[in-house]
Amino acid sequence: MLLIGVFGVAAVLDFVLADPWGWPHPVQAIGWVINRGKDWILVITASSSSQRIMGVLLGGGVVLGSGFVGGMMVMLGSYLHGGLGLSIATILLASCFAGRGLRRAAEDVLGVLHQVDVEG
């Protein structure tokens, strides 16, 4: 029942607040890690098959690492105070939904395309 409550509150937060522009977002950190990992892979590997394998490992590492960091944040928050752990879980989940922010970004792109300004 508690899990349903976390999902519900996260959905309401996403709907009401969305992802405020200018605030740090977990996807920004994930993108930074991917970009650094890609650059490192291109430096240390020459063949496309090695790059492909390393890219798959990077992708898996990003997924596992993101889950680990998020889980540790929730566990640490819960250790300090049960409500803090629930709050962290709710905020992290709301940032994962990102429905309103994605809709706003898609509308911005569609607006430019409707103006037939493809380069913009």
Disulfide bonds with the S-S distance in Angstrom:
none
